Amino acid sequence: MIQLVNIVDDLLDVSRITQSKLELRTKKVNLAEVVQSAIESSQKNLEDSDHQLTLNLPQQSIFLEADPYRLAQVFSNLLSNAGKYTSAGGKIEVSVKQEGDEAVIKITDNGIGIPHEKLDSIFEMFSQVDQPKERANTGLGIGLSLVRSLIEMHGGQVVATSDGENQGSTFQARLPILSKEEKRLDKREGSDSVVSQAASTSAQHRILVVDDNESAAKMLCLALNLFEHEVHHAKDGKEGVKMAIELVPEVVLMDLGMPKMDGYEAARRIRGHLPENKILLIALSGWGQEADRSKTKEAGFDYHLVKPITPSEVHELLLKWLPDSE
């Protein structure tokens, strides 16, 4: 449940960034204290996996003009990522040092590593490194995208390096430090600043998600919002039919096994009520055999996706079926 809450929180933060609504409340902060705060918040998960954590801090304090909460969020996500892709009993090292007018923070693990072809895309939305099934973790692949956005909002940059499969990985963040004069004046302490990023204001497509699993539906809706679609949610097949008639969406993503009315019957009724509308009906199912696909096709679905699905998978399907998608 905690992991699900964190995923939803990250999704909300990415959504705020893309809509230029996330504020950085910056002040003079001691970098070591922020890093230690992030480690404390990640400690339980690391201990549960029996990871060995090493922390190397400089003797002299490094001060930044930063939002301590958001910066701790960055390092917590990097630690979570290291723990996720490192086998139980693995080693994770955090080091902090100053190079010129920059602070350099490295988080290194001896985990599964990152394929060379993935290094350039690892910070993109919904990007994930493949894992063996026995070590698979749930997640959407948004944590690193959020890391990059928050680091860049602080005027820094982050890169990933790895020697390949099973060779571990290193994530290095560089952030501007306060100059001696800025530290002496310290006149901006406690000030708030709004850092914005360009975002489109027009929705691409109206989408209805019909699923009685509210947690899964909420994550899917939030993720589709990141692609700037207008997204609505119905909690069962009966409500889905009602909302489809009222909203006339361009796309309906519908679970098959739901109370009150299953997805098959709901699809038939939507087609019956809106015969002239070219609604893209997509079935969401845990089964993907030919017989299962034939059954959804007979009910009126255009496409059959097998769970677990990813938001990027849905978006790629929309690009294929709806030419106006971007």
BALOBA-1460 file (C-alpha; in Angstrom, 3 decimals):
// residues 326
<rec num="1" residu="m" x="0.000" y="0.000" z="0.000"/>
<rec num="2" residu="i" x="2.861" y="2.406" z="0.848"/>
<rec num="3" residu="q" x="4.444" y="1.748" z="-2.545"/>
<rec num="4" residu="l" x="1.118" y="2.448" z="-4.281"/>
<rec num="5" residu="v" x="0.782" y="5.749" z="-2.412"/>
<rec num="6" residu="n" x="4.315" y="6.708" z="-3.466"/>
<rec num="7" residu="i" x="3.563" y="5.882" z="-7.104"/>
<rec num="8" residu="v" x="0.421" y="8.017" z="-7.073"/>
<rec num="9" residu="d" x="2.284" y="10.861" z="-5.334"/>
<rec num="10" residu="d" x="5.017" y="10.751" z="-7.982"/>
<rec num="11" residu="l" x="2.407" y="10.770" z="-10.735"/>
<rec num="12" residu="l" x="0.742" y="13.814" z="-9.212"/>
<rec num="13" residu="d" x="4.090" y="15.602" z="-8.966"/>
<rec num="14" residu="v" x="4.984" y="14.851" z="-12.591"/>
<rec num="15" residu="s" x="1.541" y="16.068" z="-13.606"/>
<rec num="16" residu="r" x="2.100" y="19.328" z="-11.686"/>
<rec num="17" residu="i" x="5.469" y="19.812" z="-13.373"/>
<rec num="18" residu="t" x="4.092" y="19.264" z="-16.876"/>
<rec num="19" residu="q" x="1.318" y="21.762" z="-16.112"/>
<rec num="20" residu="s" x="3.755" y="24.304" z="-14.604"/>
<rec num="21" residu="k" x="2.016" y="24.030" z="-11.233"/>
<rec num="22" residu="l" x="4.807" y="22.680" z="-9.012"/>
<rec num="23" residu="e" x="6.476" y="25.252" z="-6.751"/>
<rec num="24" residu="l" x="9.969" y="25.015" z="-5.306"/>
<rec num="25" residu="r" x="10.144" y="26.557" z="-1.839"/>
<rec num="26" residu="t" x="13.856" y="27.278" z="-1.795"/>
<rec num="27" residu="k" x="16.138" y="28.337" z="1.025"/>
<rec num="28" residu="k" x="19.716" y="27.847" z="2.150"/>
<rec num="29" residu="v" x="20.118" y="24.143" z="2.952"/>
<rec num="30" residu="n" x="22.932" y="21.917" z="4.142"/>
<rec num="31" residu="l" x="23.246" y="19.185" z="1.498"/>
<rec num="32" residu="a" x="24.431" y="16.551" z="3.986"/>
<rec num="33" residu="e" x="21.299" y="17.025" z="6.079"/>
<rec num="34" residu="v" x="19.061" y="16.604" z="3.027"/>
<rec num="35" residu="v" x="20.875" y="13.420" z="1.978"/>
<rec num="36" residu="q" x="20.653" y="11.992" z="5.497"/>
<rec num="37" residu="s" x="16.930" y="12.786" z="5.573"/>
<rec num="38" residu="a" x="16.451" y="10.858" z="2.333"/>
<rec num="39" residu="i" x="18.390" y="7.905" z="3.724"/>
<rec num="40" residu="e" x="16.250" y="7.864" z="6.863"/>
<rec num="41" residu="s" x="13.046" y="7.756" z="4.808"/>
<rec num="42" residu="s" x="14.454" y="4.899" z="2.694"/>
<rec num="43" residu="q" x="16.060" y="3.000" z="5.575"/>
<rec num="44" residu="k" x="13.273" y="0.494" z="6.215"/>
<rec num="45" residu="n" x="13.008" y="-0.648" z="2.594"/>
<rec num="46" residu="l" x="16.778" y="-1.032" z="2.360"/>
<rec num="47" residu="e" x="16.910" y="-2.979" z="5.623"/>
<rec num="48" residu="d" x="14.020" y="-5.224" z="4.554"/>
<rec num="49" residu="s" x="16.095" y="-6.225" z="1.514"/>
<rec num="50" residu="d" x="19.229" y="-6.591" z="3.676"/>
<rec num="51" residu="h" x="21.096" y="-4.031" z="1.568"/>
<rec num="52" residu="q" x="24.394" y="-2.673" z="2.881"/>
<rec num="53" residu="l" x="24.440" y="1.117" z="2.679"/>
<rec num="54" residu="t" x="27.637" y="3.170" z="2.820"/>
<rec num="55" residu="l" x="27.547" y="6.966" z="3.162"/>
<rec num="56" residu="n" x="30.546" y="9.178" z="2.394"/>
<rec num="57" residu="l" x="30.147" y="12.858" z="3.274"/>
<rec num="58" residu="p" x="32.734" y="15.655" z="3.000"/>
<rec num="59" residu="q" x="34.200" y="17.129" z="6.191"/>
<rec num="60" residu="q" x="33.197" y="20.634" z="5.135"/>
<rec num="61" residu="s" x="29.501" y="21.436" z="4.770"/>
<rec num="62" residu="i" x="28.079" y="22.164" z="1.311"/>
<rec num="63" residu="f" x="25.236" y="24.655" z="1.090"/>
<rec num="64" residu="l" x="22.685" y="24.979" z="-1.705"/>
<rec num="65" residu="e" x="19.766" y="27.231" z="-2.569"/>
<rec num="66" residu="a" x="17.155" y="24.476" z="-2.789"/>
<rec num="67" residu="d" x="13.814" y="23.079" z="-1.737"/>
<rec num="68" residu="p" x="14.851" y="20.569" z="0.965"/>
<rec num="69" residu="y" x="11.675" y="18.498" z="0.630"/>
<rec num="70" residu="r" x="11.955" y="18.127" z="-3.156"/>
<rec num="71" residu="l" x="15.683" y="17.469" z="-3.026"/>
<rec num="72" residu="a" x="15.159" y="14.753" z="-0.395"/>
<rec num="73" residu="q" x="12.478" y="13.326" z="-2.694"/>
<rec num="74" residu="v" x="15.065" y="13.135" z="-5.493"/>
<rec num="75" residu="f" x="17.564" y="11.205" z="-3.386"/>
<rec num="76" residu="s" x="14.852" y="8.950" z="-1.924"/>
<rec num="77" residu="n" x="13.759" y="8.003" z="-5.441"/>
<rec num="78" residu="l" x="17.351" y="7.269" z="-6.460"/>
<rec num="79" residu="l" x="17.840" y="5.114" z="-3.361"/>
<rec num="80" residu="s" x="14.548" y="3.336" z="-4.038"/>
<rec num="81" residu="n" x="15.658" y="2.702" z="-7.605"/>
<rec num="82" residu="a" x="18.994" y="1.307" z="-6.429"/>
<rec num="83" residu="g" x="17.262" y="-0.995" z="-3.958"/>
<rec num="84" residu="k" x="14.709" y="-2.138" z="-6.522"/>
<rec num="85" residu="y" x="17.313" y="-3.255" z="-9.042"/>
<rec num="86" residu="t" x="19.760" y="-4.788" z="-6.552"/>
<rec num="87" residu="s" x="19.433" y="-8.327" z="-5.185"/>
<rec num="88" residu="a" x="18.939" y="-8.865" z="-1.458"/>
<rec num="89" residu="g" x="22.174" y="-8.333" z="0.422"/>
<rec num="90" residu="g" x="23.495" y="-5.980" z="-2.224"/>
<rec num="91" residu="k" x="25.675" y="-2.934" z="-1.726"/>
<rec num="92" residu="i" x="24.619" y="0.677" z="-2.189"/>
<rec num="93" residu="e" x="26.998" y="3.602" z="-1.768"/>
<rec num="94" residu="v" x="26.086" y="7.280" z="-1.443"/>
<rec num="95" residu="s" x="28.842" y="9.857" z="-1.809"/>
<rec num="96" residu="v" x="28.785" y="13.649" z="-1.681"/>
<rec num="97" residu="k" x="31.608" y="15.992" z="-2.652"/>
<rec num="98" residu="q" x="32.280" y="19.442" z="-4.062"/>
<rec num="99" residu="e" x="33.821" y="19.993" z="-7.481"/>
<rec num="100" residu="g" x="34.367" y="23.665" z="-8.255"/>
<rec num="101" residu="d" x="31.068" y="25.495" z="-7.911"/>
<rec num="102" residu="e" x="29.011" y="22.286" z="-8.013"/>
<rec num="103" residu="a" x="27.953" y="19.639" z="-5.537"/>
<rec num="104" residu="v" x="28.288" y="16.091" z="-6.886"/>
<rec num="105" residu="i" x="26.063" y="13.378" z="-5.436"/>
<rec num="106" residu="k" x="26.592" y="9.769" z="-6.528"/>
<rec num="107" residu="i" x="24.430" y="6.764" z="-5.718"/>
<rec num="108" residu="t" x="26.092" y="3.520" z="-6.799"/>
<rec num="109" residu="d" x="24.810" y="-0.053" z="-6.541"/>
<rec num="110" residu="n" x="26.026" y="-3.520" z="-7.524"/>
<rec num="111" residu="g" x="22.669" y="-4.536" z="-8.986"/>
<rec num="112" residu="i" x="21.501" y="-5.740" z="-12.389"/>
<rec num="113" residu="g" x="22.966" y="-2.784" z="-14.252"/>
<rec num="114" residu="i" x="21.567" y="-0.870" z="-17.209"/>
<rec num="115" residu="p" x="21.927" y="-2.035" z="-20.834"/>
<rec num="116" residu="h" x="23.920" y="0.439" z="-22.923"/>
<rec num="117" residu="e" x="20.955" y="1.078" z="-25.226"/>
<rec num="118" residu="k" x="18.812" y="2.078" z="-22.215"/>
<rec num="119" residu="l" x="21.166" y="4.687" z="-20.760"/>
<rec num="120" residu="d" x="19.901" y="7.514" z="-22.968"/>
<rec num="121" residu="s" x="16.223" y="6.797" z="-22.280"/>
<rec num="122" residu="i" x="16.318" y="5.755" z="-18.623"/>
<rec num="123" residu="f" x="15.010" y="9.157" z="-17.454"/>
<rec num="124" residu="e" x="12.104" y="9.195" z="-19.895"/>
<rec num="125" residu="m" x="8.542" y="8.768" z="-18.651"/>
<rec num="126" residu="f" x="7.549" y="5.094" z="-18.047"/>
<rec num="127" residu="s" x="11.019" y="3.814" z="-18.976"/>
<rec num="128" residu="q" x="12.051" y="0.715" z="-17.017"/>
<rec num="129" residu="v" x="14.888" y="-1.808" z="-17.073"/>
<rec num="130" residu="d" x="13.680" y="-5.376" z="-17.622"/>
<rec num="131" residu="q" x="13.927" y="-7.642" z="-14.583"/>
<rec num="132" residu="p" x="13.786" y="-11.413" z="-14.118"/>
<rec num="133" residu="k" x="10.252" y="-12.479" z="-13.168"/>
<rec num="134" residu="e" x="11.351" y="-13.765" z="-9.782"/>
<rec num="135" residu="r" x="12.608" y="-10.278" z="-8.925"/>
<rec num="136" residu="a" x="9.943" y="-8.225" z="-10.653"/>
<rec num="137" residu="n" x="8.737" y="-5.150" z="-8.782"/>
<rec num="138" residu="t" x="5.603" y="-3.178" z="-9.420"/>
<rec num="139" residu="g" x="6.032" y="0.340" z="-10.679"/>
<rec num="140" residu="l" x="5.303" y="2.576" z="-13.612"/>
<rec num="141" residu="g" x="8.761" y="3.882" z="-14.408"/>
<rec num="142" residu="i" x="8.110" y="7.485" z="-13.382"/>
<rec num="143" residu="g" x="10.528" y="7.935" z="-10.473"/>
<rec num="144" residu="l" x="13.582" y="8.714" z="-12.591"/>
<rec num="145" residu="s" x="11.633" y="11.066" z="-14.835"/>
<rec num="146" residu="l" x="10.611" y="12.968" z="-11.715"/>
<rec num="147" residu="v" x="14.226" y="12.938" z="-10.504"/>
<rec num="148" residu="r" x="15.456" y="14.565" z="-13.705"/>
<rec num="149" residu="s" x="12.702" y="17.185" z="-13.694"/>
<rec num="150" residu="l" x="13.334" y="18.200" z="-10.072"/>
<rec num="151" residu="i" x="17.112" y="18.294" z="-10.530"/>
<rec num="152" residu="e" x="16.753" y="20.489" z="-13.619"/>
<rec num="153" residu="m" x="14.337" y="22.781" z="-11.765"/>
<rec num="154" residu="h" x="17.181" y="23.274" z="-9.259"/>
<rec num="155" residu="g" x="19.549" y="24.240" z="-12.083"/>
<rec num="156" residu="g" x="21.368" y="20.915" z="-12.057"/>
<rec num="157" residu="q" x="21.715" y="17.793" z="-14.152"/>
<rec num="158" residu="v" x="21.654" y="14.040" z="-13.585"/>
<rec num="159" residu="v" x="23.197" y="11.185" z="-15.581"/>
<rec num="160" residu="a" x="23.271" y="7.396" z="-15.322"/>
<rec num="161" residu="t" x="26.243" y="5.159" z="-16.082"/>
<rec num="162" residu="s" x="26.649" y="1.382" z="-16.110"/>
<rec num="163" residu="d" x="29.123" y="-1.134" z="-17.508"/>
<rec num="164" residu="g" x="26.234" y="-3.358" z="-18.553"/>
<rec num="165" residu="e" x="24.237" y="-6.331" z="-17.337"/>
<rec num="166" residu="n" x="24.948" y="-7.365" z="-13.732"/>
<rec num="167" residu="q" x="27.616" y="-4.655" z="-13.446"/>
<rec num="168" residu="g" x="25.661" y="-2.297" z="-11.237"/>
<rec num="169" residu="s" x="24.883" y="1.326" z="-11.976"/>
<rec num="170" residu="t" x="25.716" y="4.842" z="-10.837"/>
<rec num="171" residu="f" x="23.428" y="7.853" z="-10.823"/>
<rec num="172" residu="q" x="25.258" y="11.149" z="-10.538"/>
<rec num="173" residu="a" x="23.564" y="14.466" z="-9.827"/>
<rec num="174" residu="r" x="25.280" y="17.844" z="-10.091"/>
<rec num="175" residu="l" x="23.812" y="20.896" z="-8.369"/>
<rec num="176" residu="p" x="25.040" y="24.503" z="-8.127"/>
<rec num="177" residu="i" x="26.304" y="25.453" z="-4.671"/>
<rec num="178" residu="l" x="25.988" y="28.777" z="-2.877"/>
<rec num="179" residu="s" x="28.957" y="31.091" z="-3.344"/>
<rec num="180" residu="k" x="30.706" y="32.563" z="-0.303"/>
<rec num="181" residu="e" x="28.945" y="35.871" z="-0.913"/>
<rec num="182" residu="e" x="25.531" y="34.180" z="-1.197"/>
<rec num="183" residu="k" x="26.152" y="32.248" z="2.009"/>
<rec num="184" residu="r" x="27.186" y="35.431" z="3.791"/>
<rec num="185" residu="l" x="24.200" y="37.462" z="2.641"/>
<rec num="186" residu="d" x="21.706" y="34.591" z="2.880"/>
<rec num="187" residu="k" x="19.010" y="37.091" z="1.980"/>
<rec num="188" residu="r" x="16.820" y="34.640" z="0.078"/>
<rec num="189" residu="e" x="16.361" y="32.207" z="2.943"/>
<rec num="190" residu="g" x="12.783" y="30.969" z="3.115"/>
<rec num="191" residu="s" x="11.769" y="32.544" z="-0.168"/>
<rec num="192" residu="d" x="9.405" y="30.717" z="-2.484"/>
<rec num="193" residu="s" x="9.937" y="30.474" z="-6.211"/>
<rec num="194" residu="v" x="7.863" y="29.050" z="-9.001"/>
<rec num="195" residu="v" x="9.794" y="27.182" z="-11.670"/>
<rec num="196" residu="s" x="7.641" y="26.437" z="-14.692"/>
<rec num="197" residu="q" x="7.881" y="24.219" z="-17.736"/>
<rec num="198" residu="a" x="5.989" y="24.640" z="-20.993"/>
<rec num="199" residu="a" x="2.793" y="22.627" z="-21.164"/>
<rec num="200" residu="s" x="-0.042" y="22.318" z="-23.608"/>
<rec num="201" residu="t" x="-3.445" y="23.383" z="-22.306"/>
<rec num="202" residu="s" x="-5.647" y="21.512" z="-24.767"/>
<rec num="203" residu="a" x="-6.743" y="17.936" z="-24.139"/>
<rec num="204" residu="q" x="-5.970" y="15.449" z="-26.895"/>
<rec num="205" residu="h" x="-8.799" y="12.932" z="-26.479"/>
<rec num="206" residu="r" x="-11.691" y="12.227" z="-24.140"/>
<rec num="207" residu="i" x="-11.092" y="8.859" z="-22.467"/>
<rec num="208" residu="l" x="-13.315" y="6.845" z="-20.130"/>
<rec num="209" residu="v" x="-11.669" y="4.261" z="-17.856"/>
<rec num="210" residu="v" x="-14.129" y="1.656" z="-16.526"/>
<rec num="211" residu="d" x="-12.644" y="-0.487" z="-13.756"/>
<rec num="212" residu="d" x="-13.796" y="-1.500" z="-10.269"/>
<rec num="213" residu="n" x="-10.169" y="-1.630" z="-9.073"/>
<rec num="214" residu="e" x="-9.986" y="1.996" z="-7.960"/>
<rec num="215" residu="s" x="-6.252" y="2.011" z="-7.214"/>
<rec num="216" residu="a" x="-5.294" y="0.655" z="-10.631"/>
<rec num="217" residu="a" x="-7.823" y="2.920" z="-12.350"/>
<rec num="218" residu="k" x="-6.566" y="5.993" z="-10.505"/>
<rec num="219" residu="m" x="-2.974" y="5.336" z="-11.564"/>
<rec num="220" residu="l" x="-4.012" y="4.771" z="-15.178"/>
<rec num="221" residu="c" x="-6.109" y="7.959" z="-15.185"/>
<rec num="222" residu="l" x="-3.293" y="10.016" z="-13.701"/>
<rec num="223" residu="a" x="-0.806" y="8.614" z="-16.195"/>
<rec num="224" residu="l" x="-3.085" y="9.324" z="-19.166"/>
<rec num="225" residu="n" x="-3.520" y="12.849" z="-17.833"/>
<rec num="226" residu="l" x="0.224" y="13.282" z="-18.266"/>
<rec num="227" residu="f" x="-0.327" y="12.826" z="-22.001"/>
<rec num="228" residu="e" x="-2.865" y="15.674" z="-21.676"/>
<rec num="229" residu="h" x="-5.966" y="13.590" z="-22.345"/>
<rec num="230" residu="e" x="-9.313" y="14.385" z="-20.715"/>
<rec num="231" residu="v" x="-9.847" y="11.306" z="-18.536"/>
<rec num="232" residu="h" x="-12.937" y="10.115" z="-16.626"/>
<rec num="233" residu="h" x="-13.448" y="7.055" z="-14.399"/>
<rec num="234" residu="a" x="-16.461" y="4.777" z="-13.900"/>
<rec num="235" residu="k" x="-16.426" y="2.209" z="-11.075"/>
<rec num="236" residu="d" x="-18.465" y="-0.563" z="-12.729"/>
<rec num="237" residu="g" x="-20.032" y="-1.568" z="-16.034"/>
<rec num="238" residu="k" x="-23.421" y="-0.023" z="-15.297"/>
<rec num="239" residu="e" x="-21.900" y="3.346" z="-14.426"/>
<rec num="240" residu="g" x="-19.602" y="2.996" z="-17.439"/>
<rec num="241" residu="v" x="-22.546" y="2.715" z="-19.852"/>
<rec num="242" residu="k" x="-24.242" y="5.733" z="-18.264"/>
<rec num="243" residu="m" x="-21.099" y="7.874" z="-18.452"/>
<rec num="244" residu="a" x="-20.337" y="6.766" z="-22.013"/>
<rec num="245" residu="i" x="-23.799" y="7.903" z="-23.150"/>
<rec num="246" residu="e" x="-23.391" y="11.241" z="-21.342"/>
<rec num="247" residu="l" x="-19.781" y="11.983" z="-22.284"/>
<rec num="248" residu="v" x="-19.547" y="10.259" z="-25.701"/>
<rec num="249" residu="p" x="-15.813" y="9.600" z="-25.258"/>
<rec num="250" residu="e" x="-13.486" y="8.811" z="-28.123"/>
<rec num="251" residu="v" x="-11.907" y="5.953" z="-26.166"/>
<rec num="252" residu="v" x="-13.218" y="3.543" z="-23.520"/>
<rec num="253" residu="l" x="-10.737" y="1.388" z="-21.582"/>
<rec num="254" residu="m" x="-12.799" y="-1.268" z="-19.806"/>
<rec num="255" residu="d" x="-12.108" y="-4.099" z="-17.403"/>
<rec num="256" residu="l" x="-14.082" y="-7.272" z="-18.116"/>
<rec num="257" residu="g" x="-14.784" y="-8.685" z="-14.657"/>
<rec num="258" residu="m" x="-16.817" y="-6.094" z="-12.753"/>
<rec num="259" residu="p" x="-19.820" y="-6.078" z="-10.385"/>
<rec num="260" residu="k" x="-23.334" y="-4.984" z="-11.450"/>
<rec num="261" residu="m" x="-22.472" y="-5.393" z="-15.147"/>
<rec num="262" residu="d" x="-19.432" y="-7.041" z="-16.717"/>
<rec num="263" residu="g" x="-17.369" y="-5.491" z="-19.488"/>
<rec num="264" residu="y" x="-18.882" y="-7.657" z="-22.238"/>
<rec num="265" residu="e" x="-22.437" y="-6.505" z="-21.544"/>
<rec num="266" residu="a" x="-21.321" y="-2.913" z="-21.017"/>
<rec num="267" residu="a" x="-19.581" y="-2.920" z="-24.409"/>
<rec num="268" residu="r" x="-22.703" y="-4.252" z="-26.146"/>
<rec num="269" residu="r" x="-24.862" y="-1.559" z="-24.543"/>
<rec num="270" residu="i" x="-22.443" y="1.228" z="-25.425"/>
<rec num="271" residu="r" x="-22.422" y="0.073" z="-29.042"/>
<rec num="272" residu="g" x="-26.219" y="-0.179" z="-28.978"/>
<rec num="273" residu="h" x="-26.759" y="3.310" z="-27.571"/>
<rec num="274" residu="l" x="-24.098" y="5.000" z="-29.708"/>
<rec num="275" residu="p" x="-24.108" y="3.102" z="-33.029"/>
<rec num="276" residu="e" x="-23.047" y="6.109" z="-35.102"/>
<rec num="277" residu="n" x="-20.110" y="7.096" z="-32.908"/>
<rec num="278" residu="k" x="-16.739" y="5.591" z="-33.714"/>
<rec num="279" residu="i" x="-15.725" y="4.943" z="-30.117"/>
<rec num="280" residu="l" x="-12.514" y="2.969" z="-29.652"/>
<rec num="281" residu="l" x="-13.377" y="0.210" z="-27.155"/>
<rec num="282" residu="i" x="-10.371" y="-1.419" z="-25.487"/>
<rec num="283" residu="a" x="-10.792" y="-4.478" z="-23.265"/>
<rec num="284" residu="l" x="-8.529" y="-4.877" z="-20.220"/>
<rec num="285" residu="s" x="-8.169" y="-8.531" z="-19.325"/>
<rec num="286" residu="g" x="-5.966" y="-10.898" z="-17.384"/>
<rec num="287" residu="w" x="-6.390" y="-13.443" z="-20.177"/>
<rec num="288" residu="g" x="-5.043" y="-13.242" z="-23.706"/>
<rec num="289" residu="q" x="-5.736" y="-16.528" z="-25.473"/>
<rec num="290" residu="e" x="-7.325" y="-16.526" z="-28.926"/>
<rec num="291" residu="a" x="-10.679" y="-17.589" z="-27.461"/>
<rec num="292" residu="d" x="-10.554" y="-14.663" z="-25.018"/>
<rec num="293" residu="r" x="-9.817" y="-12.214" z="-27.821"/>
<rec num="294" residu="s" x="-12.610" y="-13.627" z="-29.959"/>
<rec num="295" residu="k" x="-15.075" y="-13.201" z="-27.105"/>
<rec num="296" residu="t" x="-14.196" y="-9.525" z="-26.608"/>
<rec num="297" residu="k" x="-14.381" y="-8.903" z="-30.351"/>
<rec num="298" residu="e" x="-17.880" y="-10.414" z="-30.467"/>
<rec num="299" residu="a" x="-18.917" y="-8.079" z="-27.629"/>
<rec num="300" residu="g" x="-17.878" y="-5.056" z="-29.681"/>
<rec num="301" residu="f" x="-14.360" y="-4.319" z="-28.489"/>
<rec num="302" residu="d" x="-11.817" y="-3.058" z="-31.013"/>
<rec num="303" residu="y" x="-8.748" y="-4.143" z="-29.096"/>
<rec num="304" residu="h" x="-7.750" y="-6.516" z="-26.297"/>
<rec num="305" residu="l" x="-4.953" y="-5.605" z="-23.856"/>
<rec num="306" residu="v" x="-3.595" y="-8.151" z="-21.384"/>
<rec num="307" residu="k" x="-2.893" y="-6.979" z="-17.829"/>
<rec num="308" residu="p" x="-0.696" y="-5.651" z="-16.413"/>
<rec num="309" residu="i" x="-0.778" y="-2.809" z="-18.900"/>
<rec num="310" residu="t" x="1.420" y="0.288" z="-18.935"/>
<rec num="311" residu="p" x="0.286" y="3.840" z="-19.728"/>
<rec num="312" residu="s" x="2.831" y="4.021" z="-22.551"/>
<rec num="313" residu="e" x="1.302" y="0.867" z="-24.072"/>
<rec num="314" residu="v" x="-2.105" y="2.549" z="-24.080"/>
<rec num="315" residu="h" x="-0.674" y="5.751" z="-25.520"/>
<rec num="316" residu="e" x="1.051" y="3.842" z="-28.339"/>
<rec num="317" residu="l" x="-2.280" y="2.199" z="-29.144"/>
<rec num="318" residu="l" x="-3.956" y="5.610" z="-29.289"/>
<rec num="319" residu="l" x="-1.268" y="6.834" z="-31.677"/>
<rec num="320" residu="k" x="-2.081" y="3.885" z="-33.919"/>
<rec num="321" residu="w" x="-5.879" y="4.178" z="-33.827"/>
<rec num="322" residu="l" x="-6.380" y="7.917" z="-33.406"/>
<rec num="323" residu="p" x="-4.317" y="9.903" z="-35.911"/>
<rec num="324" residu="d" x="-4.759" y="13.183" z="-34.025"/>
<rec num="325" residu="s" x="-2.823" y="11.859" z="-31.008"/>
<rec num="326" residu="e" x="0.616" y="13.391" z="-30.472"/>
